[in-house]
Amino acid sequence: MLRKIIKIDEGKCNGCGICAEACHEGAIGIVDGKAKLLREDYCDGLGDCLPACPAGAITFEEREAPAYNEAAVQAAKQAKTAEKLPCGCPGTAAKAIRREETGTDPVSIPSRLSQWPVQIKLVSVVAPYFNGANLLVAADCTAYAYGNFHNDFIRNRITLVGCPKLDMVDYTEKLTQIIAQNDIKSVTVVRMEVPCCGGIENAVKRALQTSGKFIPWSVVTISTDGQIIE
């Protein structure tokens, strides 16, 4: 049938994927770094993707195309929903990691991480690994600056990392919930010497105060050249 349908100019497309996200019908996908109209019968011709495209690569054209198949679109949406994990993104699924103790190998240093995820923004406040935990709250740059970070800090601790400057968020509320709702034994804060890292230290301090619990805590400061200075 002759109908209005979108047209994608691959020469203008920068592969950002915004149009694919804006297309509620799932007609558009990114293939080899370019937006593609994957299913003509999924395109309703309403053009939600047009204003979303920053490169101006999407326009309308009128041509022979299969009719819009709403039933197929709805069936595809339901199938996609059924495939999703209950927690949403697979990277946020909480899990404990059990590791066998091994000798120190100068060539291969084993990971000491004992849980996943590690980002403060992603962890569940009721993850089972928090009970009885010695908690490490670290600025994410510290693991790159300090060479023996796994053995000296991550080992035997539950690890949370973040950057208050880049995340542009106050971690106090989330940390308060973790401390208040779990049996945390101790808290170690590892931060960089740069001023912006004070945000993560202050968030832990306020969280401890707000939780109403008395828990031993300490702060370790790492210099930009990878030395412990406090």
C-alpha positions in Angstrom: 0.0 0.0 0.0 1.1 3.6 -0.5 1.6 5.3 2.8 3.8 7.7 4.7 6.9 6.1 6.3 10.2 7.3 7.7 13.4 7.6 5.6 16.9 7.5 7.1 19.8 9.3 5.5 22.8 7.1 6.5 25.2 9.8 5.3 23.9 12.1 8.0 23.4 9.5 10.7 26.0 9.5 13.4 24.8 6.3 15.1 23.8 8.0 18.4 20.8 5.7 18.8 18.4 8.4 20.1 15.9 7.7 17.3 15.9 4.0 18.3 15.1 4.9 21.9 12.4 7.4 20.7 10.7 4.8 18.5 8.1 3.2 20.8 7.3 0.5 18.2 10.8 -0.8 17.9 11.0 -0.2 14.1 14.5 1.4 14.3 17.7 -0.2 15.4 21.4 0.5 15.1 23.3 -1.8 12.6 27.0 -1.3 11.9 26.9 2.1 13.6 24.0 3.4 11.6 20.2 3.7 12.3 18.2 1.3 10.2 14.5 0.8 9.6 14.3 -2.8 10.7 10.6 -3.5 10.2 8.6 -1.3 7.8 5.3 -2.8 9.3 6.4 -1.6 12.7 6.6 2.1 11.6 3.4 3.9 12.3 4.4 6.9 10.3 3.8 9.3 13.3 7.4 10.3 13.5 8.3 10.4 17.2 11.9 9.8 16.0 12.1 12.9 13.8 12.5 15.5 16.5 14.8 13.2 18.5 17.4 13.0 15.7 20.1 15.6 16.4 21.7 15.0 12.9 18.5 15.7 10.9 18.9 12.2 9.3 15.3 11.2 9.4 12.5 12.5 7.2 9.1 11.3 5.9 8.5 9.9 2.5 5.4 8.5 0.8 6.0 5.1 -0.9 4.8 1.5 -1.2 5.2 -0.2 2.2 3.5 -2.8 4.3 0.6 -1.6 6.4 1.4 -0.7 10.0 0.9 -3.9 12.0 -0.1 -2.9 15.6 -0.7 -6.5 16.7 2.8 -7.5 15.7 4.2 -4.5 17.5 2.4 -5.2 20.7 3.4 -8.9 20.6 7.1 -7.9 20.2 6.8 -5.5 23.1 5.4 -8.2 25.4 8.1 -10.7 24.3 10.8 -8.1 25.1 9.3 -7.4 28.5 9.2 -11.1 29.3 12.9 -11.4 28.5 13.9 -8.7 31.0 15.4 -9.6 34.3 13.3 -8.6 37.4 16.1 -6.2 38.4 16.2 -4.4 35.1 19.8 -4.0 33.9 21.8 -7.3 34.3 24.7 -5.2 35.7 22.7 -4.3 38.8 21.9 -7.9 39.8 23.4 -8.4 43.3 25.6 -11.4 43.7 28.3 -12.7 46.1 31.6 -13.8 44.7 33.5 -16.6 46.6 37.2 -16.8 46.0 39.7 -19.4 47.0 42.7 -18.0 48.9 45.9 -18.4 46.9 49.5 -17.5 47.4 50.9 -14.2 46.1 51.9 -14.5 42.4 54.1 -11.6 41.3 52.8 -12.1 37.7 49.1 -12.5 38.4 47.4 -10.7 41.3 44.0 -12.2 42.1 40.9 -10.0 42.4 39.8 -9.6 46.0 36.3 -8.3 45.1 33.6 -10.3 46.9 30.4 -8.9 45.6 28.7 -7.2 42.6 27.7 -4.4 41.8 30.1 -2.0 43.4 28.7 1.4 42.3 26.9 3.2 45.1 24.1 4.2 42.7 23.5 0.6 41.7 23.7 -1.5 44.8 20.5 -2.6 46.6 20.4 -1.3 50.2 19.2 -4.8 51.3 21.7 -6.9 49.5 22.5 -9.9 51.7 26.2 -9.4 51.6 25.9 -6.2 53.7 25.0 -8.2 56.8 28.0 -8.5 59.1 30.1 -6.6 56.5 33.2 -4.5 56.9 32.3 -1.7 54.4 34.7 0.0 52.1 33.5 3.3 50.5 36.0 4.4 48.0 36.4 7.2 45.5 36.7 5.4 42.2 40.0 7.0 41.3 41.7 5.5 44.3 41.8 2.0 42.8 43.7 3.4 39.8 46.1 5.5 41.8 47.0 2.9 44.5 48.7 -0.1 43.1 47.9 -2.7 45.8 44.3 -1.6 46.3 42.8 -5.1 46.1 45.0 -6.6 48.8 45.1 -3.6 51.1 41.5 -2.3 50.9 39.1 -4.6 49.0 40.2 -7.8 50.6 37.7 -8.9 53.3 35.5 -5.9 52.7 32.3 -5.2 50.8 33.2 -2.5 48.3 31.2 0.6 47.2 32.7 3.1 44.8 31.6 6.5 43.5 32.6 9.9 42.4 30.5 12.8 43.9 31.9 15.2 41.3 31.1 13.2 38.2 27.9 11.5 39.5 26.7 14.9 40.7 24.8 13.3 43.5 24.9 13.2 47.3 25.4 9.7 48.5 24.3 10.4 52.0 20.7 9.0 51.7 21.8 5.8 50.1 24.6 5.2 52.5 22.3 6.0 55.5 19.9 3.3 54.3 22.7 0.7 53.9 24.1 1.4 57.4 20.7 1.7 59.1 19.2 -1.4 57.6 22.2 -3.8 57.9 24.6 -5.1 60.5 27.6 -3.1 59.3 30.7 -3.8 61.5 33.0 -1.1 60.3 33.4 1.5 57.5 36.6 2.4 55.8 36.7 5.5 53.5 39.4 5.7 50.9 39.6 9.0 49.0 42.0 11.0 46.9 43.8 14.1 48.2 41.9 16.3 45.7 39.2 18.6 47.3 36.3 17.1 45.4 36.8 13.8 47.1 35.8 15.4 50.4 32.2 14.8 49.2 32.4 11.1 49.6 34.0 11.4 53.1 31.3 13.9 54.2 28.6 11.6 52.8 29.8 8.7 54.9 30.1 10.9 58.0 26.6 12.3 57.7 25.2 8.8 56.9 26.8 7.4 60.1 25.4 10.3 62.1 21.9 10.0 60.6 21.8 6.2 61.0 22.0 6.6 64.8 24.5 3.8 65.0 27.9 3.9 66.5 30.2 2.1 64.0 34.0 2.3 63.9 35.1 4.2 60.8 38.4 5.5 59.4 39.6 7.6 56.4 42.6 6.9 54.2 43.8 9.5 51.8 45.7 8.6 48.6 47.9 11.1 46.9 47.8 11.6 43.1 51.1 9.7 42.8 49.6 6.7 44.6 50.9 7.1 48.1 49.0 6.8 51.4 49.3 10.2 53.0 46.8 9.8 55.9 
